[in-house]
């Protein structure tokens, strides 16, 4: 898988509240979301876009190519700042509208019910792999098809997205 590597089961330690069942859930989520995301890579070129954008008013993630624009309804799951090795859940970001963070809030509630602290802490030290794991879990819990990391200055934005539509350039 070129867009991220799946974790080793023993290497996936995310902190308080972890257990083998939770690690298994994360691994299953990563595998499931990776399969569907890879299909998007193969079908319409996810990851090969010239640029991406996100319409916060409409909740639409857009990928811009020379000959087409691909759009999908999306949720912001969180951000990962590589330099600080920090994950910030979307629900903990006051600049985001609640309509864009519903899936992340669902993960927080799921974590509360199961005592998984990292799912209920707004920000925590994390690797990129852990950011993918959190995003994949969110996609599974929120019924979203696939995951995308939008590269940004200072922090990357992690999205879960649903059915895409392709509009060819005129």
C-alpha positions, 0 to 999 in steps of 0.5 A: 500500500503506497499511501500508508503502511499497515501497522504491526500488531505489537507496534500499534500502541496508542496509550491509555485504555488500549487492549488487544481487542482495541488494537485488533479493531484498529487493525481491522479498520486500517485494513478495511479502509485501506482496501477501499481507499486503494480502489479510489487510487486505482479508479480515479487517481486519488493521491495524484491530484494537482491540488485538493480543497475543502468547502467547509460550507458544503462539507465537500472534499475536492480533488483537482486534476487537469481534466476533471474535478472529483468531489465527495461529502467528507468529515474532518477527523483530525489534524496531525502535526509531524514536527510536534508529533501531535494529533488533534481531534476535529471535535477539539478544534474550536475553529471547525463547525460541528457539522464537519466533526460529527464523525470525530464526535462519534469516535469520542463517544465510542471511546468513552463507552469503552474506556479508551482514553486516546479517543477522548483526549482532544490532543495527544502525542501521535505518529502519522501511523496513529493518525491513519489508525484514528482516521480509519476507525472514524471511517468505520464508525461513521460509515464513511468509505475511505480516508484522505490526508490533505497536506498542509502547512504545519499540520496535515488534515485527515478526512473520511469521505463517502461516495465520489462524483467526477465532473469532467472539465469542459 
